[in-house]
Structures are given as structure tokens and as C-alpha cells.
């Protein structure tokens, strides 16, 4: 599998009080340069003061639901481990 076939997903953190997001728009730009596709759940960066528009400008695709991020990504980036 080539890097360009790899999709990285960033879901919104759901733990109460968590204000961080797994990556910044600046890092999205670096990931894109490495050939990765990046998907960010809408609102994932809101509490960290990163708007969806800034992620989109950096090259990320914004999706409206966490299920799409989880189902369509090869790699998931999160601050906290997933709640199962």
C-alpha cells in the first residue's frame, strides 16, 4: 500500500472536558505533503480554537459524522484512546 492510499482520520474527542484535538491544521499540511489523505470530523477542533475552515484550507476533508471517520480511515489519530 502506498502512502497516497492511506487515509488518516481525526474524530472529535468525546470525553467530558476534553478540549484538545489530535492534530492541528499545520500538521495536516505536513501529512498531505507526505501523501496522506486526511479526514476531520466537523467540529473536532472547535474547543481547541481550530475551525473546520482552517482544517479545510490545510487540505483536510471535513465530514459530518464520526462513523465516516472511523469507517473510511486506515489510521485514526486521537488524544485519548477510543471508548469501547
N, C-alpha and C positions, 0 to 999 in steps of 0.2 A: 504494500500500500504506500503510495506516495504521500508526502505531506499535504499536497493540494487536495487529496481525497479525505483528509482528516478534518472533522468538524469539532470545534470546541464550543461548549455551551456554558453560559453563565446564568443560572436561575436566581431568582430573588431569594434572599435569606428569609427564613420564616420563623426563626427563633425569636421569642419576645425580647424586645430591647436591642436586638442586633441592628446596628446602623452601618456596618461595613458591607462592602461588596467585594467579590473575589478578585476583581481586576479593574483597572482604570482605563479610560479611553486611550491614554498614551500607550499602555501595554497592548491594547487591541491593535494599534498601528504596527507595533513590532511583530505581533503574531501574524498579521496579514502579510507583512514583508517576508515572513518565513514560509508563506504559502498556505496557512491555515484559513479555513472559513470559520467565522465566529458568529454565534447567535447569542443574543442577550434577551432575557425576559423583560418585557416592558415594566418599567418602574424599579428594576433591580438596583439602580444606582441612586434613586431619589434621596434616601436618607443619608447618603454619603455626599450629596450635592453634585451628582453627575446625572445630567438629564439624558433621556433617550436620544434626543437630537445630537448630543455630543458623541455618544457612542456610535450613532449612525454616521456622523461626519468622519469618525475614525475608521469606518469600514465595516462595522458590525451590522448584522441583520437583526431587527427588533421583532420579536414575536409576542403575542398577547397572552400565552399561557405556558405554564411550567411544563406541562405534559409534552408539548412540542420540543422544548429544550432537551428534556430527558430522552425522548424517543429518537430524536434526529441527530444526536451528538455522539461522537466516539469518545470524547473526553469531557468530563464535567469539572468545572472549577467552582469551588465553594469555600467560604470562610469556615464554616462548621460542617461536620460530617452530615450525611443525609439522615433524616428521621425516618426510620422504617416502621 
